[in-house]
Structure formats: C-alpha cells, structure tokens
C-alpha cells in the first residue's frame, strides 16, 4: 500500500563495508524515474550515479565477522556407539529430511548505539502493525536508544490526489484502505505521530522534479543533522528509497537489512525484477547484519546472494511490554442461533486460492465468513462481495483489526502455496494472532 516510484539502485561491489573516499562520500545527483500511480503496493529505489563495476565482476558479499563456534560432542566408547547403531531400524529407502527451522535471534543485541535511522519501503507505518512498527515500539521502550528517525517513501501531490480520489469513489470496504493511508500520511507530515524519541519524515516531491533528485538526498542528510543524530545504526527494509552513497554519507555505526517477502515475486513488480535484485545485492553486501522472519526466504537468499549468515528473527521476538489500557471487544451481531465465524485477515488482492475459497463458502452456507484486509483490485472480492454469508470489513487500523480477529471462531489459510508464499513474511501470511482461534483447512470446515 504505497506509491510505486521505483528507480534503479547501484549494485554493491565490495565484500566489506569500508569508509569511502572523500569523492565517494558526495551525495550523487540521481537520474529521474517515472512515478506510477499511487495506491497499490510498490517500492521506491534511489539510483546512485556513482559508477560501479559491471555485474560480471561483482564480488561475493561479506561473510559474518563473528564465526560460529564448533559444537563439541561428548566422546562415547566404541562399544556403546556400535550397540546404539545396531539397535536402530534400517529404513528401506532414504527419506528426504525436512528443512530445519533456523534458530531464532533476539532483537535486543542486534542494534547498537543510541541513534537509529530507518528506511521503510511504503507509506503505511503506524496503521497495521508492520514489522518496522514492532521494531519502533521495541526501541521506544529501550532506554539505550535516544533517537529514532524514520523515512518512508517520498510522496507526490499526484499520489495524495489519487488516494483521495479512490477514498471517495470506491465502495466503503475498498475505499477504507486509501482513507487510512491519506489520514496517516497527513498526520505524519504534521508531526502528530512523533514522540519524544521517534520522528517520522516523508519527502514531498516537487512538481517539477522527480523524487530521487539531488535535493532529496540533501534533505535526508539535513533531517539527520537537525535531529542531532551522529553515527547512527541504519536499518533498511528493501526495496526502499535509499542508495549506497546516501547511507555511507551518514557514516553509520552499523547497517542492518531486514528482509520482508521477496518483492520480485509480486505480480505488480514484474518489470522491476532487475532493479530490485540490484538493491538486494547492494544491501546484502554492505550490511553488517541481515535478518528475516521467513525461513524460506532466508534459504533462497543464502544461495542466490552467497550470504550464509542471514539470521532468523521471527516477529514473535519483537515483543514489547503490554500497555496498561484494555481495548473493549466489540459485540458480535445478534442472531437467533450463534453461527460459526470463519475468519481471514490479510491482503485479499494477491496469492489467494480464489476457486478453493469460493467453493468452501458455497459448501458452508451455515457459517459466516469474515474478511479483514485490502480489497481494491481483488478478484476474490469482486466475486464474493455479494454472497450472503460473507462480510468484508475492509482495511482497519491495527487495534480495530485485532478486535475483529478476536471474534473469529476459526481461521483459514486460503493462500496459494507457491514460490511467493514460501518466501513470504510470517506477518503477511498470518491470519490470526498467536494463541487465538484454531487454524482449519478449507476442506475441514464442513465437519465443524
């Protein structure tokens, strides 16, 4: 849910981040990129004019500074080992072993220093409890962190006008997404989302210049100076609106890349695969730490980008102390007999198994199906919106979404299980909070 304003990123050629020479530290003038219409999920990338080595000569990304220590195994006697081996049954055929889930990291020791600068790839922070929202909430409670500066994708007047147009013209469920985006963008521009520690900044693109111009790069550095930030930890969620020269100009204490989904597998990004791949290569080579909450993505990126130390940081690890206030649970609609509520919360535009979901709804007329999430441009929504046992709540703020999800009796997973979902963030695929209603297969609903 952000404007699609991608531009190419310079590939990183070094295997280790080093202090650039004086000429390299200059923020480059970047070439313009066409700005696509707002309102759909898209990413923005700043292209540096700093010359780079041709792709054929790109060196492998750096390996981790800290090497894993070898696991010590207590010695056993030969007799015991032989006896134990003989006791084991011999399988007829060698079964393929399932991939092990990587060991989870803790976020508390990853980011060092008292200043943090973030680059998020969309314009929806503060609305839906995205992964950066969880990071920011964690930093808000960390006494060692003094300042957090958050940059989202630049916005143009055209993008804001498009959001307003869709908010007014679309049906309530589909228009809710753009009403929230517009409301949140204006709130952040006016400073209403800022705290004593965290400041949100969004660059408004001039009408006569593209977003990735020299003025934007200088503006970012100016915001950092005005906030009194020095040698920050830079945290990026590619494909984001930043480039190598800009980040190096900050003289960062460390660079951390957090991978959320493989952006190249989204249908809307089909023409941007080379651009996004170049940015992945850049940040995986430049970063001191790379993490993700998707085991499938980690395995794929380790092989593709030769970065074997990508860490597993699940969303469940990004937990904060609970607030004191309690949110009231909304009452379910009254009916003569309680009907089972089958729920799903997530993006309704992409990766849904539409046919299987429609068949399940038709086979279970005695149950109510509730859907929470973006519906604009959804094939499933267009076919199911008029069905009597379907309710579409549209896009909700995180607090409202949690209240609706709390009413689900069971949750379903109607996603297509393909390459995209295998490399998907757990937050993108989650249909229910941990410990809430049980997950039920579509084929098992009739037995309930």
Secondary structure, DSSP 8 states (H G I E B T S, - for coil): --------------SS-----TTTTS-----------SSS---------S----GGG-------SS-----------HHHHHHHHHHS---SS----------B--GGGTS-SSEEEEE-SSS-TTTS--HHHHHHHHHHT-TT--EEEEE---B-HHHHHHHHHHHHHS-HHHHHHHHHHHHHHHHHHTTTT--SSEEEE--B--TTS-SSSHHHHHHHHHHHHHTT--S-EEEE-SS-S--HHHHHHTT-SEEEEEE-S-GGGSGGGGGGHHHHHHHHHHHHHH-SEEEES-HHHHHHHHHHH--TT-EE--GGGS-----S-----------SS---EEEEES-SSSSB-HHHHHHHHHH-TTSEEEEES--TT-HHHHHHTT-TTEEEEES--HHHHHHHHTT-SEE---B--SHHHHT--HHHH--S-TTSSEE--GGGGGG-
